[in-house]
Amino acid sequence: MEDVLMLIVVIPLLAGLLVLAMPARSHGIIRAVAFIGALIPACFSLSAYLAFDKRITDLQYPFTTTWMNIDNAFNMLTLHINLSFGVDGISMPLVMLVGVVSTLTMIRSFKVTERVKSHYFWMLFLTMGLYGVFAASDIFTFFFFLESTLVASYLLINTWGGELRHYAATKFLIYRGLASVVLLAGLIGLAYVYAVKAQAASSTIMIPNAPDFLTLSISQLLTEARLIQIPAATQNVLFLVFLLAVLIEEAFVPFHTWLPDTHEQSDTGTNMMIGGALMKIGLYVMLRFAVSMLPLGLAHYAMWLAVLGLISILYGAIVAVASKDWRRLIAFSSISHMGLVLLAIGSMQEIGIQGAVFMLVSSGLLTSLLFFTVGAQADRTGTFAIENLGGLSKSLPVISGVMLVAALGFVGLPGLSGFISEFSLFVGGFAAFPTLSALATLSMIFAAFYLLWAMQRTTFGPVNTSLPEMADAEAIEYVPMVVLVILVVLIGVFPGVLGDVVHGTAQAIAARIGG
């Protein structure tokens, strides 16, 4: 199992290169290769998830190979640039999420008929990047794959999107590119500050792996974060840099405007990848670097996190009510739900940290499911506009029923993954910010209103007689819907399947931040 993460990352790239080598008109073979290229790493992810040792809080399945060395990088010492992987209780579920979403997206992409070869190559390239981001145990490795996702997503939006795809893709590139620049400054600052502090402290305490004081190893930095106290003022500055990067990357208010445009102009498969996995990177960065390595900075900005989270919660929910397009509604709903995660992280409670991971996974599954079903009905009706739909449950009972399950999951119906996620986040939030959390509960009322109202107008209201005759779900469409519904119900009914993996790492982080 030592090389499993490396295989998970490399296989989609190899499959993509194989796709490129095929004749452009061999659509059937290209689709089969792409599907297998996504399915195999997903199976490896599942095997790693099942074999994950829940008693260990450090990174597991370590794999490291040297990429390059930079001599005299820091006080005459050599800086090692590595291709390095490893997962813990936070990243393992997200690697598994990428496996599920990417495999099901390949099935959805069977409907793509233009530039099929290029589409699947960039889909596989994006899959590789997402695996690399969540499996990376080295800052350089992490940033390399983060930029890979930026390139692949931009090209997918810009090539297979809607009429305003060029505008949306450019906006996406500018915002997330800016987030990457800010994040890079934070990562370099983090490595440098810990290098200086570790060298100074090495005479009095044992620093593992010394004298490689300037390290990009996430595992090494986590160890140093446990042993060394960085001055509060320094932590505050670095935390602020990470917070700015996360606010842009995760589309929090007031940096949110790129996300609705991106979702509105992207094709359904790209939306599943962006909403299901890519949009989890920002808060993963917050948990992996800012929260885990800058506890004093977190304590200093805890109230700000809660306030910013509340603003995104209420703003996203209120704008979702007024949304006339299903894709924009899902985008604003996502902004609202991610605000809950920010509020819970600010609480500095163990259950809040655990709830954050639950919400990232649950939101990824539900967003993918909702985009898939909304895309399926749009394939048949030719529109995502809510006001142009009506009575779809008569002709599309299966698709409409699964849409309702996804909507109820977003609302937080008990028995579905959204319920346990929101419950954990609110328990953590109320422990530290009772007033703000009480206000945040309004989002549940808003979510019930805008999602169920949209469902009423789309599926269960009067039939729109101008719509063409439609056939319900095709056999191949059952696979993504059934798999996602099973996972949503499985986490909702048996939260231990996810909580047992997350608990140890969440507990270790909470101990570090005093939660």
C-alpha positions in Angstrom: 0.0 0.0 0.0 3.0 2.4 0.2 2.7 3.4 -3.4 -1.1 3.5 -3.5 -1.3 7.3 -3.5 1.3 7.7 -6.2 -0.7 5.3 -8.3 -4.0 7.1 -7.6 -2.4 10.3 -8.9 -0.5 8.9 -11.9 -3.2 6.6 -13.4 -5.5 9.4 -14.6 -2.6 11.1 -16.3 -1.6 7.9 -18.0 -5.1 7.3 -19.1 -5.3 10.9 -20.4 -2.2 10.4 -22.5 -3.6 7.2 -23.8 -6.7 9.0 -24.8 -4.6 11.6 -26.7 -2.9 8.9 -28.6 -6.2 7.5 -30.0 -7.9 8.4 -33.2 -10.3 11.4 -32.6 -13.3 9.5 -34.0 -13.0 6.5 -31.8 -15.4 7.9 -29.3 -16.5 4.6 -27.8 -12.9 3.5 -27.1 -12.0 6.9 -25.7 -14.9 6.9 -23.3 -14.1 3.4 -22.2 -10.4 4.3 -21.5 -11.4 7.5 -19.7 -13.9 5.6 -17.5 -11.4 2.9 -16.6 -8.8 5.6 -16.0 -11.0 7.1 -13.4 -12.4 3.9 -12.0 -9.1 2.2 -11.2 -7.8 5.0 -9.0 -11.2 5.2 -7.4 -10.9 1.5 -6.5 -7.4 2.2 -5.1 -8.9 5.1 -3.1 -11.5 2.8 -1.6 -8.9 0.1 -0.7 -6.8 2.8 1.0 -9.9 4.1 2.8 -10.8 0.7 4.1 -7.2 -0.1 5.2 -6.8 3.4 6.8 -5.5 3.0 10.4 -7.9 5.1 12.5 -5.6 5.1 15.5 -2.8 7.0 13.7 -3.2 10.7 13.4 -0.1 11.3 11.3 0.0 11.1 7.5 -0.3 7.5 6.2 0.7 5.7 3.0 3.8 8.0 2.7 5.5 8.2 -0.6 8.4 10.5 -1.4 10.8 10.9 -4.3 13.2 13.8 -4.8 12.3 16.1 -7.7 15.2 18.4 -7.4 17.6 19.9 -4.8 18.4 23.6 -4.4 21.8 24.1 -2.8 22.5 26.9 -0.3 18.8 27.7 -0.1 18.8 28.5 3.6 21.9 29.1 5.8 24.1 27.0 3.4 21.7 24.1 3.7 20.0 22.3 0.7 16.3 22.6 0.0 14.8 19.4 -1.2 11.9 19.7 -3.7 10.0 16.4 -3.5 7.1 14.7 -5.1 5.5 13.6 -1.8 2.2 12.1 -0.8 0.4 11.1 2.4 -3.1 11.3 3.9 -4.6 11.7 7.3 -8.2 11.7 8.6 -8.9 15.0 6.8 -7.5 14.3 3.4 -8.4 10.6 3.1 -12.1 11.3 2.8 -11.5 14.0 0.2 -9.3 11.6 -1.8 -12.2 9.2 -1.7 -14.6 12.0 -2.7 -12.5 12.7 -5.8 -12.6 9.0 -6.7 -16.4 8.9 -6.6 -17.1 12.2 -8.3 -14.6 11.8 -11.1 -15.7 8.3 -12.0 -19.4 9.3 -12.1 -18.5 12.4 -14.1 -16.9 10.3 -16.7 -20.2 8.5 -17.1 -22.0 11.8 -17.4 -19.5 12.9 -20.1 -20.7 10.1 -22.3 -23.2 12.7 -23.6 -20.4 15.0 -24.8 -20.2 14.8 -28.6 -17.9 17.7 -29.5 -14.1 17.4 -29.2 -14.6 14.2 -27.2 -10.9 13.4 -27.0 -9.9 16.8 -25.7 -12.7 16.8 -23.2 -11.8 13.5 -21.7 -8.1 14.4 -21.6 -8.8 17.6 -19.6 -11.2 15.7 -17.4 -8.6 13.2 -16.5 -6.0 15.9 -16.1 -8.3 17.7 -13.6 -8.9 14.4 -11.8 -5.1 13.9 -11.5 -4.8 17.5 -10.1 -7.5 17.0 -7.6 -6.0 13.7 -6.3 -2.6 15.4 -6.1 -4.0 18.4 -4.1 -5.6 16.2 -1.4 -2.9 13.6 -1.3 0.1 15.9 -1.3 2.3 15.9 1.8 4.7 18.5 0.5 4.0 22.2 -0.2 5.6 22.1 -3.6 3.7 19.0 -4.6 0.5 20.6 -3.3 0.9 23.8 -5.2 2.0 22.0 -8.4 -1.3 20.0 -8.5 -3.3 23.0 -7.4 -2.2 24.9 -10.5 -2.9 21.8 -12.6 -6.6 22.0 -11.5 -6.6 25.7 -12.5 -5.5 25.0 -16.0 -7.8 22.0 -16.6 -10.9 23.8 -15.1 -10.3 26.9 -17.2 -10.0 25.0 -20.4 -13.1 22.8 -19.6 -15.2 25.9 -18.9 -13.8 27.9 -21.8 -14.3 25.1 -24.4 -17.4 23.2 -23.5 -19.4 25.9 -21.6 -22.4 28.1 -22.6 -22.6 31.2 -24.7 -20.8 33.4 -22.1 -18.2 30.7 -21.4 -15.2 32.9 -22.4 -16.2 35.6 -19.9 -16.9 33.0 -17.1 -13.6 31.2 -17.8 -11.6 34.4 -17.7 -13.3 35.5 -14.5 -12.6 32.0 -13.0 -9.0 32.2 -14.0 -8.5 35.7 -12.6 -10.1 35.0 -9.2 -8.5 31.6 -8.6 -5.2 32.7 -10.0 -5.2 35.6 -7.6 -6.0 33.2 -4.8 -3.1 31.0 -5.8 -0.7 33.9 -5.7 -1.8 34.9 -2.2 -1.7 31.3 -1.1 1.8 30.8 -2.4 2.9 33.9 -0.4 1.4 32.3 2.7 3.0 28.9 2.0 6.5 30.4 1.5 6.1 32.5 4.6 5.0 29.5 6.6 8.0 27.4 5.6 10.5 30.2 6.1 9.1 31.2 9.6 9.2 27.7 10.8 12.7 27.2 9.4 14.0 30.2 11.3 12.3 29.2 14.5 13.2 25.5 14.3 16.9 26.4 13.8 16.8 28.7 16.8 15.1 26.1 18.9 17.2 23.2 17.9 19.7 23.8 20.6 17.2 23.4 23.4 14.7 20.9 22.0 14.8 17.8 19.7 13.6 18.7 16.2 13.0 15.6 14.1 14.9 15.5 10.8 17.1 18.4 11.7 19.1 20.1 10.2 16.7 20.3 7.3 15.2 23.4 8.8 13.9 24.8 5.6 11.4 22.1 4.7 8.4 21.9 2.4 7.3 18.7 4.0 3.8 19.1 5.4 4.4 16.3 7.9 7.6 17.9 9.1 5.9 21.3 9.4 3.0 19.7 11.4 5.6 18.2 13.8 7.4 21.5 14.2 4.0 23.2 14.8 3.5 20.9 17.8 7.0 21.6 19.2 7.6 25.2 18.4 5.7 28.3 19.3 5.7 30.9 16.6 5.2 34.5 17.9 1.5 35.5 17.9 2.1 38.6 15.8 3.8 36.4 13.1 1.0 33.9 13.2 -1.6 36.6 12.9 0.0 38.0 9.7 0.4 34.5 8.1 -3.2 33.5 9.1 -4.5 36.7 7.5 -2.7 35.8 4.3 -4.2 32.3 4.3 -7.7 33.7 5.2 -7.6 36.0 2.2 -6.6 33.2 -0.1 -9.3 30.9 1.2 -12.0 33.6 0.9 -11.2 34.0 -2.8 -10.6 30.3 -3.5 -13.8 29.2 -1.8 -15.9 32.1 -3.2 -16.9 33.6 0.1 -18.6 37.0 0.2 -17.4 39.5 -1.1 -15.2 37.4 -3.4 -18.1 35.1 -4.5 -19.2 36.6 -7.9 -17.1 34.2 -10.0 -18.8 31.0 -8.8 -22.4 31.6 -10.0 -21.0 32.6 -13.4 -18.8 29.6 -13.6 -21.6 27.2 -12.7 -24.1 28.9 -15.1 -21.7 28.6 -18.0 -20.1 25.2 -17.4 -21.4 21.9 -18.8 -22.9 19.4 -16.4 -19.8 17.2 -16.1 -17.5 20.2 -15.4 -20.0 21.4 -12.8 -20.0 18.1 -11.1 -16.2 18.2 -10.8 -16.1 21.9 -9.7 -18.9 21.7 -7.3 -18.3 18.2 -6.1 -14.5 18.3 -5.5 -12.7 21.5 -6.7 -14.7 23.8 -4.4 -13.5 21.9 -1.4 -9.9 22.9 -1.8 -10.2 26.3 -0.1 -11.5 25.0 3.2 -9.1 22.1 3.0 -6.3 24.7 2.8 -7.8 26.4 5.9 -7.8 23.1 7.9 -4.4 21.8 6.6 -2.3 24.8 6.9 -3.9 27.8 8.8 -5.8 25.9 11.5 -3.2 23.1 12.0 -0.1 25.2 12.0 -1.1 28.6 13.2 -3.3 28.1 16.3 -2.6 31.5 17.8 -3.6 33.1 14.5 -6.8 31.1 14.5 -7.6 32.2 18.0 -7.0 35.8 17.0 -9.3 35.7 14.0 -11.9 33.2 15.3 -14.6 35.8 15.7 -13.8 37.2 12.2 -14.2 33.7 10.8 -17.6 33.3 12.4 -18.8 36.8 11.2 -17.5 36.2 7.6 -19.1 32.7 7.7 -22.4 34.2 8.8 -22.4 36.8 6.1 -21.8 34.1 3.4 -24.5 31.9 5.0 -27.2 34.5 4.9 -26.2 36.3 1.7 -25.9 33.0 -0.2 -29.3 31.8 1.1 -31.1 35.1 0.4 -29.8 35.4 -3.1 -30.6 31.7 -3.8 -34.2 32.5 -3.1 -34.2 35.0 -5.9 -32.3 32.8 -8.4 -34.1 31.9 -11.6 -31.6 29.4 -12.9 -31.0 26.0 -11.2 -27.2 26.3 -11.6 -27.1 29.7 -10.0 -29.3 28.5 -7.2 -27.0 25.6 -6.5 -24.0 27.9 -6.6 -25.5 30.3 -4.0 -26.6 27.4 -1.9 -23.1 26.1 -1.9 -21.8 29.5 -0.8 -24.2 29.4 2.1 -23.3 25.9 3.2 -19.5 26.6 3.1 -20.2 29.6 5.3 -21.4 27.2 7.9 -18.0 25.4 7.7 -16.2 28.7 8.2 -18.3 29.5 11.3 -17.7 26.1 12.8 -13.9 26.3 12.2 -13.9 29.6 14.1 -15.5 27.9 17.0 -12.2 26.0 17.5 -14.2 22.9 18.7 -13.3 19.3 17.9 -16.9 18.6 16.7 -16.7 21.7 14.6 -13.5 20.4 12.9 -15.1 17.0 12.4 -18.3 18.6 11.1 -16.3 20.7 8.6 -15.0 17.5 7.0 -18.4 15.9 7.1 -19.9 19.0 5.3 -17.1 19.0 2.7 -17.8 15.4 1.8 -21.6 15.7 2.1 -21.7 18.9 0.0 -19.5 17.3 -2.6 -21.9 14.3 -3.0 -25.1 16.3 -2.9 -23.8 19.0 -5.2 -22.7 16.4 -7.8 -26.1 14.7 -7.5 -28.1 17.9 -7.9 -26.0 19.0 -10.9 -26.4 15.6 -12.5 -30.2 15.5 -12.1 -30.6 19.1 -13.1 -28.4 18.5 -16.1 -30.5 15.4 -17.0 -33.7 17.3 -17.0 -32.1 20.1 -19.0 -31.0 17.6 -21.6 -34.6 16.8 -22.2 -36.2 20.2 -21.8 -33.4 22.4 -23.1 -33.5 24.8 -20.2 -32.2 25.4 -16.7 -34.6 28.3 -16.1 -36.9 27.3 -13.2 -39.9 29.4 -14.5 -39.8 27.5 -17.9 -40.3 24.1 -16.2 -43.2 22.5 -14.5 -44.7 19.1 -13.8 -41.6 17.1 -14.7 -42.5 14.4 -12.2 -45.2 13.2 -14.6 -42.8 12.4 -17.4 -39.5 12.1 -15.4 -40.5 10.4 -12.2 -37.1 8.8 -11.5 -35.0 11.9 -12.2 -37.5 14.1 -10.3 -37.4 11.8 -7.3 -33.6 11.8 -7.2 -33.6 15.6 -7.5 -35.9 15.7 -4.5 -33.5 13.5 -2.5 -30.6 15.8 -3.3 -32.7 18.8 -2.4 -33.7 17.3 0.9 -30.1 16.4 1.6 -29.2 20.1 1.2 -32.1 21.0 3.5 -30.7 18.7 6.2 -33.3 16.0 6.3 -32.5 13.3 9.0 -31.2 10.1 7.5 -29.2 12.0 4.8 -25.6 13.2 5.0 -26.5 16.8 5.2 -28.2 16.4 8.5 -25.3 15.0 10.5 -23.0 17.5 8.8 -25.1 20.5 9.8 -25.8 19.1 13.2 -22.0 18.8 13.9 -21.3 22.3 12.6 -24.1 23.9 14.6 -23.1 22.1 17.8 -19.5 23.4 17.4 -20.8 26.9 16.4 -23.2 27.2 19.4 -20.5 26.3 21.8 -18.5 29.4 20.9 -20.8 31.8 19.1 -24.4 31.2 20.3 -25.9 34.4 18.9 -24.2 34.1 15.5 -25.1 30.5 15.3 -28.7 31.2 16.2 -28.8 33.7 13.3 -27.1 31.0 11.1 -30.0 28.7 11.7 -32.1 31.0 9.5 -30.2 29.4 6.6 -32.1 26.2 7.2 -35.4 28.0 6.8 -34.2 29.7 3.7 -32.8 26.5 2.2 -36.1 24.7 2.8 -37.9 27.6 1.1 -35.7 28.1 -2.0 -35.0 24.4 -2.7 -38.5 23.1 -2.1 -40.1 26.0 -3.8 -37.8 25.4 -6.8 -38.7 21.7 -6.7 -42.4 22.6 -6.6 -42.2 24.8 -9.7 -39.9 22.4 -11.5 -41.4 19.0 -10.9 -44.5 18.9 -8.8 -46.3 22.0 -10.0 -48.7 22.4 -13.0 -47.4 20.7 -16.2 -45.8 23.1 -18.7 -47.5 21.9 -21.9 -45.0 23.7 -24.1 -42.3 21.2 -23.1 -41.5 18.3 -25.5 -42.3 14.7 -24.8 -39.6 13.2 -22.7 -38.2 9.8 -21.7 -37.2 9.2 -18.1 -33.7 8.2 -17.0 -31.7 6.0 -19.3 -30.0 2.9 -18.0 -26.5 4.5 -17.9 -27.9 7.4 -15.9 -29.0 5.2 -13.1 -25.4 4.4 -12.1 -24.4 7.9 -10.9 -27.8 8.6 -9.3 -27.9 5.3 -7.5 -24.3 5.4 -6.3 -24.6 9.0 -5.0 -27.9 8.4 -3.3 -26.5 5.3 -1.6 -23.5 7.2 -0.3 -25.7 10.1 0.9 -27.9 7.7 2.8 -25.0 5.6 4.1 -23.3 8.6 5.7 -26.6 9.9 7.0 -27.7 6.6 8.6 -24.2 5.3 9.6 -22.1 8.4 10.1 -19.3 6.2 11.6 -18.3 5.2 8.1 -16.9 8.7 7.8 -16.5 9.8 11.4 -14.3 6.9 12.4 -11.7 8.0 9.8 -12.0 11.7 10.6 -12.2 11.5 14.4 -8.5 10.9 15.3 -7.1 13.7 13.2 -9.9 16.1 14.2 -9.1 15.3 17.8 -5.4 16.0 17.3 -6.1 19.3 15.6 -8.5 20.3 18.4 -5.9 19.5 21.0 -3.4 21.8 19.1 -5.8 24.7 19.0 -7.2 24.2 22.5 -10.6 23.0 21.4 
